[in-house]
Amino acid sequence: MTMTADRTDVSAAACLFRSLAEPARLAILRHLALGEHRVVDLTAHLGLAQSTVSGHLACLRDCGLVDVRPAGRASWYSLAHPELMDLLGSAERLLEATGDAVTLCPTHAGDGR
C-alpha cells in the first residue's frame, strides 16, 4: 500500500475526529445521549448562545452524527448513532490512561486540530 492510499484510508476518520474536536460539540453530544433536546434546551443546559448551539448542531447534522425531527414549530435533535458514545467513552478511558500527555502535547494542545 502506498503512502497516498494510507492517507485516503484515514481521511474520513480524521474528518470525524475534527468534527469532535470542539468542546461545545462534545457537550452537545453528551446531552443528546440523554435523549432528544431542542435548541432552547441545549442553550439552557450549556449556557451557550442560540446561534452557537445552532451552528454546532448544523455541523453535527452535516457530519451525520445528529438527526433532527420537526414537531410543529420546534425541532428535536437526537444522536443519529448512539454508538458514538462508545467511542467517546473509549476516548475518556484513554485520556485517563495518558494523564496530561495529550493536553500538554506541544504540537496539538488546545489548537483544535
N, CA, C and O atoms as a printed pandas DataFrame, in Angstrom:
     atom_number atom_name residue_name chain_id  residue_number  x_coord  y_coord  z_coord
0              1         N          MET        A               1    0.842   -1.183    0.000
1              2        CA          MET        A               1    0.000    0.000    0.000
2              3         C          MET        A               1    0.883    1.240    0.000
3              4         O          MET        A               1    1.890    1.281    0.706
4              5         N          THR        A               2    0.523    2.234   -0.770
5              6        CA          THR        A               2    1.321    3.451   -0.880
6              7         C          THR        A               2    0.941    4.445    0.200
7              8         O          THR        A               2   -0.096    4.308    0.849
8              9         N          MET        A               3    1.788    5.446    0.388
9             10        CA          MET        A               3    1.525    6.491    1.366
10            11         C          MET        A               3    0.225    7.213    1.030
11            12         O          MET        A               3   -0.535    7.545    1.939
12            13         N          THR        A               4   -0.052    7.467   -0.248
13            14        CA          THR        A               4   -1.289    8.135   -0.665
14            15         C          THR        A               4   -2.499    7.290   -0.296
15            16         O          THR        A               4   -3.491    7.835    0.188
16            17         N          ALA        A               5   -2.452    5.991   -0.506
17            18        CA          ALA        A               5   -3.559    5.114   -0.145
18            19         C          ALA        A               5   -3.764    5.106    1.359
19            20         O          ALA        A               5   -4.904    5.072    1.824
20            21         N          ASP        A               6   -2.679    5.138    2.132
21            22        CA          ASP        A               6   -2.802    5.184    3.585
22            23         C          ASP        A               6   -3.532    6.446    4.037
23            24         O          ASP        A               6   -4.389    6.392    4.919
24            25         N          ARG        A               7   -3.188    7.581    3.429
25            26        CA          ARG        A               7   -3.843    8.843    3.790
26            27         C          ARG        A               7   -5.324    8.809    3.438
27            28         O          ARG        A               7   -6.156    9.294    4.205
28            29         N          THR        A               8   -5.653    8.245    2.296
29            30        CA          THR        A               8   -7.053    8.157    1.886
30            31         C          THR        A               8   -7.836    7.291    2.863
31            32         O          THR        A               8   -8.972    7.614    3.208
32            33         N          ASP        A               9   -7.238    6.206    3.303
33            34        CA          ASP        A               9   -7.919    5.294    4.218
34            35         C          ASP        A               9   -8.252    5.944    5.552
35            36         O          ASP        A               9   -9.235    5.572    6.193
36            37         N          VAL        A              10   -7.450    6.906    5.975
37            38        CA          VAL        A              10   -7.674    7.531    7.275
38            39         C          VAL        A              10   -8.318    8.916    7.187
39            40         O          VAL        A              10   -8.630    9.514    8.217
40            41         N          SER        A              11   -8.516    9.423    5.995
41            42        CA          SER        A              11   -9.035   10.787    5.879
42            43         C          SER        A              11  -10.451   10.921    6.439
43            44         O          SER        A              11  -10.768   11.938    7.055
44            45         N          ALA        A              12  -11.297    9.928    6.241
45            46        CA          ALA        A              12  -12.657   10.000    6.795
46            47         C          ALA        A              12  -12.603   10.009    8.319
47            48         O          ALA        A              12  -13.332   10.765    8.961
48            49         N          ALA        A              13  -11.742    9.173    8.902
49            50        CA          ALA        A              13  -11.600    9.156   10.360
50            51         C          ALA        A              13  -11.076   10.494   10.862
51            52         O          ALA        A              13  -11.526   10.989   11.895
52            53         N          ALA        A              14  -10.134   11.078   10.141
53            54        CA          ALA        A              14   -9.600   12.380   10.533
54            55         C          ALA        A              14  -10.704   13.433   10.517
55            56         O          ALA        A              14  -10.766   14.275   11.412
56            57         N          CYS        A              15  -11.569   13.396    9.515
57            58        CA          CYS        A              15  -12.701   14.329    9.452
58            59         C          CYS        A              15  -13.645   14.126   10.630
59            60         O          CYS        A              15  -14.117   15.093   11.228
60            61         N          LEU        A              16  -13.917   12.873   10.961
61            62        CA          LEU        A              16  -14.773   12.579   12.110
62            63         C          LEU        A              16  -14.175   13.170   13.376
63            64         O          LEU        A              16  -14.876   13.831   14.142
64            65         N          PHE        A              17  -12.896   12.941   13.604
65            66        CA          PHE        A              17  -12.267   13.446   14.819
66            67         C          PHE        A              17  -12.196   14.966   14.835
67            68         O          PHE        A              17  -12.284   15.571   15.904
68            69         N          ARG        A              18  -12.036   15.602   13.666
69            70        CA          ARG        A              18  -12.088   17.061   13.628
70            71         C          ARG        A              18  -13.472   17.562   14.027
71            72         O          ARG        A              18  -13.588   18.584   14.702
72            73         N          SER        A              19  -14.521   16.852   13.617
73            74        CA          SER        A              19  -15.875   17.280   13.983
74            75         C          SER        A              19  -16.106   17.158   15.483
75            76         O          SER        A              19  -16.967   17.839   16.038
76            77         N          LEU        A              20  -15.344   16.295   16.137
77            78        CA          LEU        A              20  -15.468   16.102   17.580
78            79         C          LEU        A              20  -14.465   16.946   18.366
79            80         O          LEU        A              20  -14.447   16.887   19.595
80            81         N          ALA        A              21  -13.640   17.720   17.687
81            82        CA          ALA        A              21  -12.559   18.457   18.340
82            83         C          ALA        A              21  -13.015   19.731   19.035
83            84         O          ALA        A              21  -12.201   20.398   19.674
84            85         N          GLU        A              22  -14.260   20.081   18.933
85            86        CA          GLU        A              22  -14.793   21.300   19.540
86            87         C          GLU        A              22  -15.492   20.940   20.855
87            88         O          GLU        A              22  -16.432   20.146   20.846
88            89         N          PRO        A              23  -15.051   21.513   21.991
89            90        CA          PRO        A              23  -15.662   21.172   23.286
90            91         C          PRO        A              23  -17.178   21.364   23.332
91            92         O          PRO        A              23  -17.880   20.565   23.951
92            93         N          ALA        A              24  -17.686   22.406   22.690
93            94        CA          ALA        A              24  -19.137   22.631   22.713
94            95         C          ALA        A              24  -19.870   21.506   21.983
95            96         O          ALA        A              24  -20.944   21.090   22.418
96            97         N          ARG        A              25  -19.312   21.013   20.890
97            98        CA          ARG        A              25  -19.959   19.918   20.176
98            99         C          ARG        A              25  -19.961   18.648   21.026
99           100         O          ARG        A              25  -20.941   17.902   21.029
100          101         N          LEU        A              26  -18.872   18.404   21.741
101          102        CA          LEU        A              26  -18.842   17.238   22.630
102          103         C          LEU        A              26  -19.888   17.372   23.733
103          104         O          LEU        A              26  -20.557   16.398   24.075
104          105         N          ALA        A              27  -20.030   18.563   24.285
105          106        CA          ALA        A              27  -21.032   18.790   25.328
106          107         C          ALA        A              27  -22.446   18.577   24.767
107          108         O          ALA        A              27  -23.299   17.993   25.435
108          109         N          ILE        A              28  -22.682   19.043   23.562
109          110        CA          ILE        A              28  -23.990   18.841   22.925
110          111         C          ILE        A              28  -24.255   17.350   22.749
111          112         O          ILE        A              28  -25.347   16.872   23.055
112          113         N          LEU        A              29  -23.268   16.622   22.262
113          114        CA          LEU        A              29  -23.441   15.178   22.068
114          115         C          LEU        A              29  -23.737   14.472   23.385
115          116         O          LEU        A              29  -24.574   13.570   23.426
116          117         N          ARG        A              30  -23.068   14.865   24.450
117          118        CA          ARG        A              30  -23.340   14.250   25.762
118          119         C          ARG        A              30  -24.786   14.490   26.197
119          120         O          ARG        A              30  -25.437   13.592   26.730
120          121         N          HIS        A              31  -25.283   15.709   25.968
121          122        CA          HIS        A              31  -26.675   15.990   26.330
122          123         C          HIS        A              31  -27.638   15.206   25.454
123          124         O          HIS        A              31  -28.665   14.727   25.935
124          125         N          LEU        A              32  -27.320   15.071   24.184
125          126        CA          LEU        A              32  -28.194   14.312   23.296
126          127         C          LEU        A              32  -28.174   12.824   23.631
127          128         O          LEU        A              32  -29.123   12.110   23.309
128          129         N          ALA        A              33  -27.122   12.352   24.265
129          130        CA          ALA        A              33  -27.076   10.947   24.701
130          131         C          ALA        A              33  -28.138   10.679   25.765
131          132         O          ALA        A              33  -28.535    9.532   25.970
132          133         N          LEU        A              34  -28.596   11.723   26.436
133          134        CA          LEU        A              34  -29.649   11.592   27.451
134          135         C          LEU        A              34  -31.038   11.542   26.827
135          136         O          LEU        A              34  -32.003   11.163   27.491
136          137         N          GLY        A              35  -31.144   11.921   25.563
137          138        CA          GLY        A              35  -32.433   11.934   24.867
138          139         C          GLY        A              35  -32.542   13.152   23.972
139          140         O          GLY        A              35  -31.620   13.963   23.880
140          141         N          GLU        A              36  -33.673   13.264   23.321
141          142        CA          GLU        A              36  -33.912   14.379   22.399
142          143         C          GLU        A              36  -33.911   15.713   23.146
143          144         O          GLU        A              36  -34.359   15.808   24.289
144          145         N          HIS        A              37  -33.398   16.729   22.473
145          146        CA          HIS        A              37  -33.402   18.084   23.010
146          147         C          HIS        A              37  -33.709   19.062   21.886
147          148         O          HIS        A              37  -33.419   18.815   20.716
148          149         N          ARG        A              38  -34.302   20.170   22.278
149          150        CA          ARG        A              38  -34.472   21.299   21.366
150          151         C          ARG        A              38  -33.286   22.238   21.554
151          152         O          ARG        A              38  -32.557   22.129   22.539
152          153         N          VAL        A              39  -33.091   23.155   20.616
153          154        CA          VAL        A              39  -32.006   24.128   20.743
154          155         C          VAL        A              39  -32.150   24.900   22.046
155          156         O          VAL        A              39  -31.160   25.119   22.744
156          157         N          VAL        A              40  -33.351   25.310   22.382
157          158        CA          VAL        A              40  -33.571   26.093   23.601
158          159         C          VAL        A              40  -33.163   25.293   24.845
159          160         O          VAL        A              40  -32.636   25.863   25.800
160          161         N          ASP        A              41  -33.404   23.978   24.836
161          162        CA          ASP        A              41  -32.990   23.136   25.962
162          163         C          ASP        A              41  -31.470   23.113   26.073
163          164         O          ASP        A              41  -30.915   23.244   27.164
164          165         N          LEU        A              42  -30.808   22.946   24.941
165          166        CA          LEU        A              42  -29.348   22.866   24.932
166          167         C          LEU        A              42  -28.714   24.192   25.346
167          168         O          LEU        A              42  -27.711   24.198   26.059
168          169         N          THR        A              43  -29.279   25.302   24.913
169          170        CA          THR        A              43  -28.730   26.599   25.315
170          171         C          THR        A              43  -28.852   26.781   26.820
171          172         O          THR        A              43  -27.939   27.308   27.457
172          173         N          ALA        A              44  -29.970   26.349   27.396
173          174        CA          ALA        A              44  -30.152   26.460   28.849
174          175         C          ALA        A              44  -29.183   25.549   29.599
175          176         O          ALA        A              44  -28.597   25.961   30.599
176          177         N          HIS        A              45  -29.012   24.324   29.128
177          178        CA          HIS        A              45  -28.117   23.367   29.794
178          179         C          HIS        A              45  -26.655   23.787   29.704
179          180         O          HIS        A              45  -25.899   23.644   30.665
180          181         N          LEU        A              46  -26.261   24.306   28.541
181          182        CA          LEU        A              46  -24.850   24.557   28.280
182          183         C          LEU        A              46  -24.416   26.002   28.493
183          184         O          LEU        A              46  -23.223   26.297   28.562
184          185         N          GLY        A              47  -25.393   26.900   28.597
185          186        CA          GLY        A              47  -25.056   28.313   28.777
186          187         C          GLY        A              47  -24.415   28.938   27.552
187          188         O          GLY        A              47  -23.607   29.860   27.664
188          189         N          LEU        A              48  -24.779   28.434   26.386
189          190        CA          LEU        A              48  -24.252   28.953   25.129
190          191         C          LEU        A              48  -25.332   29.735   24.401
191          192         O          LEU        A              48  -26.523   29.539   24.647
192          193         N          ALA        A              49  -24.918   30.614   23.511
193          194        CA          ALA        A              49  -25.866   31.384   22.707
194          195         C          ALA        A              49  -26.603   30.458   21.743
195          196         O          ALA        A              49  -26.071   29.436   21.311
196          197         N          GLN        A              50  -27.826   30.834   21.417
197          198        CA          GLN        A              50  -28.639   30.044   20.492
198          199         C          GLN        A              50  -27.936   29.872   19.155
199          200         O          GLN        A              50  -27.954   28.785   18.577
200          201         N          SER        A              51  -27.319   30.932   18.663
201          202        CA          SER        A              51  -26.645   30.849   17.368
202          203         C          SER        A              51  -25.458   29.887   17.424
203          204         O          SER        A              51  -25.178   29.192   16.447
204          205         N          THR        A              52  -24.768   29.844   18.546
205          206        CA          THR        A              52  -23.640   28.923   18.714
206          207         C          THR        A              52  -24.111   27.480   18.696
207          208         O          THR        A              52  -23.544   26.641   17.997
208          209         N          VAL        A              53  -25.154   27.195   19.472
209          210        CA          VAL        A              53  -25.700   25.836   19.526
210          211         C          VAL        A              53  -26.230   25.432   18.159
211          212         O          VAL        A              53  -25.976   24.317   17.701
212          213         N          SER        A              54  -26.957   26.318   17.507
213          214        CA          SER        A              54  -27.493   26.009   16.176
214          215         C          SER        A              54  -26.388   25.714   15.179
215          216         O          SER        A              54  -26.505   24.786   14.379
216          217         N          GLY        A              55  -25.322   26.487   15.219
217          218        CA          GLY        A              55  -24.205   26.267   14.313
218          219         C          GLY        A              55  -23.525   24.923   14.546
219          220         O          GLY        A              55  -23.184   24.214   13.599
220          221         N          HIS        A              56  -23.334   24.581   15.818
221          222        CA          HIS        A              56  -22.716   23.291   16.132
222          223         C          HIS        A              56  -23.636   22.127   15.753
223          224         O          HIS        A              56  -23.168   21.097   15.268
224          225         N          LEU        A              57  -24.937   22.291   15.976
225          226        CA          LEU        A              57  -25.879   21.243   15.571
226          227         C          LEU        A              57  -25.870   21.061   14.058
227          228         O          LEU        A              57  -25.956   19.933   13.573
228          229         N          ALA        A              58  -25.766   22.150   13.311
229          230        CA          ALA        A              58  -25.701   22.045   11.851
230          231         C          ALA        A              58  -24.459   21.271   11.429
231          232         O          ALA        A              58  -24.524   20.435   10.528
232          233         N          CYS        A              59  -23.339   21.544   12.072
233          234        CA          CYS        A              59  -22.102   20.810   11.768
234          235         C          CYS        A              59  -22.284   19.332   12.066
235          236         O          CYS        A              59  -21.951   18.483   11.238
236          237         N          LEU        A              60  -22.810   19.020   13.245
237          238        CA          LEU        A              60  -23.001   17.623   13.643
238          239         C          LEU        A              60  -23.999   16.917   12.736
239          240         O          LEU        A              60  -23.850   15.731   12.439
240          241         N          ARG        A              61  -25.015   17.649   12.300
241          242        CA          ARG        A              61  -26.002   17.077   11.378
242          243         C          ARG        A              61  -25.369   16.822   10.010
243          244         O          ARG        A              61  -25.600   15.776    9.403
244          245         N          ASP        A              62  -24.575   17.775    9.527
245          246        CA          ASP        A              62  -23.896   17.614    8.239
246          247         C          ASP        A              62  -22.929   16.435    8.264
247          248         O          ASP        A              62  -22.704   15.787    7.242
248          249         N          CYS        A              63  -22.367   16.163    9.419
249          250        CA          CYS        A              63  -21.436   15.031    9.574
250          251         C          CYS        A              63  -22.169   13.703    9.760
251          252         O          CYS        A              63  -21.538   12.648    9.814
252          253         N          GLY        A              64  -23.503   13.755    9.860
253          254        CA          GLY        A              64  -24.278   12.536   10.039
254          255         C          GLY        A              64  -24.297   12.020   11.462
255          256         O          GLY        A              64  -24.643   10.862   11.696
256          257         N          LEU        A              65  -23.926   12.867   12.423
257          258        CA          LEU        A              65  -23.869   12.431   13.813
258          259         C          LEU        A              65  -25.146   12.746   14.587
259          260         O          LEU        A              65  -25.417   12.146   15.627
260          261         N          VAL        A              66  -25.923   13.687   14.071
261          262        CA          VAL        A              66  -27.144   14.139   14.750
262          263         C          VAL        A              66  -28.301   14.101   13.765
263          264         O          VAL        A              66  -28.150   14.444   12.593
264          265         N          ASP        A              67  -29.460   13.679   14.261
265          266        CA          ASP        A              67  -30.709   13.710   13.492
266          267         C          ASP        A              67  -31.591   14.821   14.031
267          268         O          ASP        A              67  -31.456   15.224   15.186
268          269         N          VAL        A              68  -32.491   15.315   13.198
269          270        CA          VAL        A              68  -33.454   16.325   13.622
270          271         C          VAL        A              68  -34.851   15.831   13.264
271          272         O          VAL        A              68  -35.078   15.265   12.194
272          273         N          ARG        A              69  -35.787   16.065   14.198
273          274        CA          ARG        A              69  -37.179   15.676   13.993
274          275         C          ARG        A              69  -38.048   16.905   14.220
275          276         O          ARG        A              69  -38.152   17.395   15.345
276          277         N          PRO        A              70  -38.684   17.415   13.137
277          278        CA          PRO        A              70  -39.570   18.567   13.323
278          279         C          PRO        A              70  -40.854   18.144   14.050
279          280         O          PRO        A              70  -41.411   17.075   13.801
280          281         N          ALA        A              71  -41.298   19.012   14.947
281          282        CA          ALA        A              71  -42.553   18.796   15.667
282          283         C          ALA        A              71  -43.217   20.160   15.831
283          284         O          ALA        A              71  -42.890   20.919   16.744
284          285         N          GLY        A              72  -44.145   20.454   14.944
285          286        CA          GLY        A              72  -44.762   21.776   14.955
286          287         C          GLY        A              72  -43.720   22.818   14.599
287          288         O          GLY        A              72  -43.047   22.716   13.574
288          289         N          ARG        A              73  -43.591   23.827   15.459
289          290        CA          ARG        A              73  -42.605   24.881   15.215
290          291         C          ARG        A              73  -41.245   24.542   15.818
291          292         O          ARG        A              73  -40.278   25.275   15.611
292          293         N          ALA        A              74  -41.162   23.450   16.555
293          294        CA          ALA        A              74  -39.909   23.060   17.205
294          295         C          ALA        A              74  -39.186   21.991   16.397
295          296         O          ALA        A              74  -39.781   21.286   15.582
296          297         N          SER        A              75  -37.915   21.896   16.643
297          298        CA          SER        A              75  -37.099   20.831   16.069
298          299         C          SER        A              75  -36.412   20.107   17.223
299          300         O          SER        A              75  -35.801   20.733   18.089
300          301         N          TRP        A              76  -36.518   18.799   17.221
301          302        CA          TRP        A              76  -35.928   17.969   18.267
302          303         C          TRP        A              76  -34.707   17.265   17.703
303          304         O          TRP        A              76  -34.778   16.620   16.656
304          305         N          TYR        A              77  -33.595   17.391   18.397
305          306        CA          TYR        A              77  -32.337   16.808   17.952
306          307         C          TYR        A              77  -32.011   15.567   18.784
307          308         O          TYR        A              77  -32.294   15.507   19.980
308          309         N          SER        A              78  -31.410   14.582   18.120
309          310        CA          SER        A              78  -31.022   13.345   18.791
310          311         C          SER        A              78  -29.759   12.791   18.131
311          312         O          SER        A              78  -29.378   13.214   17.040
312          313         N          LEU        A              79  -29.125   11.851   18.803
313          314        CA          LEU        A              79  -27.965   11.190   18.231
314          315         C          LEU        A              79  -28.399   10.319   17.064
315          316         O          LEU        A              79  -29.347    9.543   17.187
316          317         N          ALA        A              80  -27.731   10.436   15.961
317          318        CA          ALA        A              80  -28.024    9.579   14.806
318          319         C          ALA        A              80  -27.442    8.191   15.016
319          320         O          ALA        A              80  -27.958    7.204   14.492
320          321         N          HIS        A              81  -26.363    8.123   15.789
321          322        CA          HIS        A              81  -25.662    6.857   16.030
322          323         C          HIS        A              81  -25.272    6.794   17.511
323          324         O          HIS        A              81  -24.197    7.264   17.883
324          325         N          PRO        A              82  -26.125    6.227   18.350
325          326        CA          PRO        A              82  -25.810    6.168   19.784
326          327         C          PRO        A              82  -24.474    5.494   20.095
327          328         O          PRO        A              82  -23.901    5.725   21.160
328          329         N          GLU        A              83  -23.969    4.656   19.172
329          330        CA          GLU        A              83  -22.676    4.013   19.396
330          331         C          GLU        A              83  -21.528    5.036   19.444
331          332         O          GLU        A              83  -20.412    4.703   19.843
332          333         N          LEU        A              84  -21.807    6.266   19.041
333          334        CA          LEU        A              84  -20.812    7.323   19.171
334          335         C          LEU        A              84  -20.391    7.488   20.630
335          336         O          LEU        A              84  -19.245    7.837   20.916
336          337         N          MET        A              85  -21.313    7.239   21.540
337          338        CA          MET        A              85  -20.979    7.375   22.957
338          339         C          MET        A              85  -19.973    6.309   23.390
339          340         O          MET        A              85  -19.212    6.530   24.332
340          341         N          ASP        A              86  -19.959    5.166   22.721
341          342        CA          ASP        A              86  -18.928    4.157   22.998
342          343         C          ASP        A              86  -17.552    4.707   22.627
343          344         O          ASP        A              86  -16.582    4.525   23.363
344          345         N          LEU        A              87  -17.478    5.382   21.477
345          346        CA          LEU        A              87  -16.220    5.982   21.043
346          347         C          LEU        A              87  -15.769    7.038   22.046
347          348         O          LEU        A              87  -14.596    7.079   22.419
348          349         N          LEU        A              88  -16.685    7.883   22.481
349          350        CA          LEU        A              88  -16.328    8.933   23.432
350          351         C          LEU        A              88  -15.914    8.334   24.774
351          352         O          LEU        A              88  -15.009    8.850   25.430
352          353         N          GLY        A              89  -16.573    7.249   25.184
353          354        CA          GLY        A              89  -16.183    6.563   26.417
354          355         C          GLY        A              89  -14.780    5.991   26.305
355          356         O          GLY        A              89  -13.995    6.067   27.250
356          357         N          SER        A              90  -14.468    5.418   25.152
357          358        CA          SER        A              90  -13.115    4.901   24.921
358          359         C          SER        A              90  -12.090    6.031   24.971
359          360         O          SER        A              90  -11.005    5.863   25.527
360          361         N          ALA        A              91  -12.431    7.170   24.396
361          362        CA          ALA        A              91  -11.529    8.326   24.416
362          363         C          ALA        A              91  -11.291    8.794   25.848
363          364         O          ALA        A              91  -10.164    9.132   26.210
364          365         N          GLU        A              92  -12.347    8.817   26.669
365          366        CA          GLU        A              92  -12.193    9.228   28.067
366          367         C          GLU        A              92  -11.293    8.258   28.827
367          368         O          GLU        A              92  -10.478    8.685   29.645
368          369         N          ARG        A              93  -11.431    6.960   28.567
369          370        CA          ARG        A              93  -10.563    5.979   29.220
370          371         C          ARG        A              93   -9.114    6.154   28.781
371          372         O          ARG        A              93   -8.198    6.029   29.594
372          373         N          LEU        A              94   -8.906    6.441   27.503
373          374        CA          LEU        A              94   -7.562    6.680   27.004
374          375         C          LEU        A              94   -6.959    7.924   27.655
375          376         O          LEU        A              94   -5.783    7.929   28.022
376          377         N          LEU        A              95   -7.762    8.972   27.797
377          378        CA          LEU        A              95   -7.282   10.188   28.453
378          379         C          LEU        A              95   -6.913    9.927   29.903
379          380         O          LEU        A              95   -5.922   10.464   30.399
380          381         N          GLU        A              96   -7.704    9.103   30.588
381          382        CA          GLU        A              96   -7.360    8.737   31.968
382          383         C          GLU        A              96   -6.024    8.005   32.001
383          384         O          GLU        A              96   -5.216    8.230   32.902
384          385         N          ALA        A              97   -5.786    7.134   31.030
385          386        CA          ALA        A              97   -4.554    6.346   30.997
386          387         C          ALA        A              97   -3.327    7.193   30.653
387          388         O          ALA        A              97   -2.230    6.907   31.133
388          389         N          THR        A              98   -3.496    8.231   29.831
389          390        CA          THR        A              98   -2.353    9.045   29.415
390          391         C          THR        A              98   -2.142   10.262   30.301
391          392         O          THR        A              98   -1.145   10.970   30.160
392          393         N          GLY        A              99   -3.068   10.508   31.208
393          394        CA          GLY        A              99   -2.921   11.673   32.080
394          395         C          GLY        A              99   -2.945   12.956   31.283
395          396         O          GLY        A              99   -3.799   13.151   30.418
396          397         N          ASP        A             100   -1.999   13.831   31.582
397          398        CA          ASP        A             100   -1.947   15.147   30.932
398          399         C          ASP        A             100   -1.168   15.139   29.626
399          400         O          ASP        A             100   -0.976   16.196   29.025
400          401         N          ALA        A             101   -0.718   13.981   29.173
401          402        CA          ALA        A             101    0.144   13.933   27.981
402          403         C          ALA        A             101   -0.507   14.579   26.769
403          404         O          ALA        A             101    0.170   15.271   26.009
404          405         N          VAL        A             102   -1.798   14.371   26.569
405          406        CA          VAL        A             102   -2.469   14.936   25.391
406          407         C          VAL        A             102   -2.607   16.447   25.527
407          408         O          VAL        A             102   -2.332   17.178   24.576
408          409         N          THR        A             103   -3.028   16.927   26.697
409          410        CA          THR        A             103   -3.226   18.368   26.859
410          411         C          THR        A             103   -1.908   19.121   26.914
411          412         O          THR        A             103   -1.876   20.323   26.650
412          413         N          LEU        A             104   -0.830   18.446   27.248
413          414        CA          LEU        A             104    0.478   19.095   27.294
414          415         C          LEU        A             104    1.268   18.934   26.002
415          416         O          LEU        A             104    2.374   19.461   25.885
416          417         N          CYS        A             105    0.715   18.216   25.036
417          418        CA          CYS        A             105    1.406   17.988   23.762
418          419         C          CYS        A             105    1.690   19.326   23.097
419          420         O          CYS        A             105    0.752   20.063   22.795
420          421         N          PRO        A             106    2.966   19.667   22.856
421          422        CA          PRO        A             106    3.278   20.985   22.276
422          423         C          PRO        A             106    2.821   21.136   20.829
423          424         O          PRO        A             106    2.725   22.257   20.331
424          425         N          THR        A             107    2.542   20.041   20.154
425          426        CA          THR        A             107    2.135   20.110   18.750
426          427         C          THR        A             107    0.665   20.451   18.581
427          428         O          THR        A             107    0.308   21.260   17.725
428          429         N          HIS        A             108   -0.203   19.829   19.402
429          430        CA          HIS        A             108   -1.647   19.966   19.151
430          431         C          HIS        A             108   -2.455   20.469   20.335
431          432         O          HIS        A             108   -3.659   20.674   20.181
432          433         N          ALA        A             109   -1.886   20.674   21.470
433          434        CA          ALA        A             109   -2.657   21.070   22.653
434          435         C          ALA        A             109   -3.399   22.378   22.414
435          436         O          ALA        A             109   -2.802   23.409   22.105
436          437         N          GLY        A             110   -4.710   22.305   22.568
437          438        CA          GLY        A             110   -5.545   23.484   22.521
438          439         C          GLY        A             110   -5.719   24.153   21.168
439          440         O          GLY        A             110   -6.295   25.239   21.099
440          441         N          ASP        A             111   -5.242   23.541   20.087
441          442        CA          ASP        A             111   -5.389   24.211   18.794
442          443         C          ASP        A             111   -6.567   23.710   17.985
443          444         O          ASP        A             111   -6.833   24.227   16.899
444          445         N          GLY        A             112   -7.298   22.689   18.503
445          446        CA          GLY        A             112   -8.486   22.210   17.822
446          447         C          GLY        A             112   -8.227   21.382   16.576
447          448         O          GLY        A             112   -9.170   21.020   15.873
448          449         N          ARG        A             113   -6.957   21.072   16.285
449          450        CA          ARG        A             113   -6.653   20.247   15.113
450          451         C          ARG        A             113   -6.934   18.807   15.379
451          452         O          ARG        A             113   -6.736   17.967   14.501
